[in-house]
Amino acid sequence: MTTMLEVTDVTAGGCCTPLQREPLSAAEADQLATTMKALADPTRLRLLSIVAASEGSEACVCDLIEPVGLSQPTVSHHLKVLTAAGFLTRSKRGTWAYFTLVPGALDRVSQLLTAS
């Protein structure tokens, strides 16, 4: 029969592997969660993909409505979320809004999870 003292002695002996790098801080985890929530939607992933595949990684909102099959207000909402999360920038030309992929925005998500 194992006693509490024996279990304590085993864990005190260093059975756990030490961390090889600094883990995410609470603030970094909050920021990353917000960013990942923006990506955790199939429509938003498609919109990002369409913008990234467009010439100059830029697309007019008018070109994004039909491919995703949603209304303009719904597409605009999704684009607003992606812009707030730092994946897209928005510029207005006449009555239309154009969205551009922020260089390296997707790399930041990967780097936060794999940084050494």
ChimeraX attribute file (.defattr): number of C-alpha atoms within 10 A of each C-alpha:
attribute: neighborCount
match mode: 1-to-1
recipient: residues
	/A:1	4
	/A:2	6
	/A:3	7
	/A:4	8
	/A:5	8
	/A:6	11
	/A:7	10
	/A:8	10
	/A:9	10
	/A:10	10
	/A:11	10
	/A:12	10
	/A:13	8
	/A:14	9
	/A:15	8
	/A:16	8
	/A:17	6
	/A:18	7
	/A:19	7
	/A:20	7
	/A:21	9
	/A:22	8
	/A:23	14
	/A:24	13
	/A:25	9
	/A:26	9
	/A:27	9
	/A:28	12
	/A:29	14
	/A:30	12
	/A:31	14
	/A:32	18
	/A:33	14
	/A:34	14
	/A:35	21
	/A:36	13
	/A:37	13
	/A:38	22
	/A:39	19
	/A:40	12
	/A:41	11
	/A:42	11
	/A:43	17
	/A:44	19
	/A:45	15
	/A:46	15
	/A:47	21
	/A:48	25
	/A:49	13
	/A:50	19
	/A:51	23
	/A:52	19
	/A:53	13
	/A:54	15
	/A:55	9
	/A:56	10
	/A:57	17
	/A:58	20
	/A:59	22
	/A:60	18
	/A:61	19
	/A:62	13
	/A:63	13
	/A:64	22
	/A:65	17
	/A:66	12
	/A:67	10
	/A:68	15
	/A:69	11
	/A:70	13
	/A:71	11
	/A:72	14
	/A:73	10
	/A:74	13
	/A:75	20
	/A:76	17
	/A:77	12
	/A:78	18
	/A:79	24
	/A:80	18
	/A:81	17
	/A:82	23
	/A:83	18
	/A:84	14
	/A:85	19
	/A:86	15
	/A:87	23
	/A:88	23
	/A:89	17
	/A:90	17
	/A:91	11
	/A:92	10
	/A:93	9
	/A:94	6
	/A:95	5
	/A:96	11
	/A:97	14
	/A:98	17
	/A:99	25
	/A:100	20
	/A:101	25
	/A:102	15
	/A:103	12
	/A:104	9
	/A:105	14
	/A:106	15
	/A:107	9
	/A:108	15
	/A:109	15
	/A:110	10
	/A:111	10
	/A:112	14
	/A:113	12
	/A:114	10
	/A:115	11
	/A:116	9
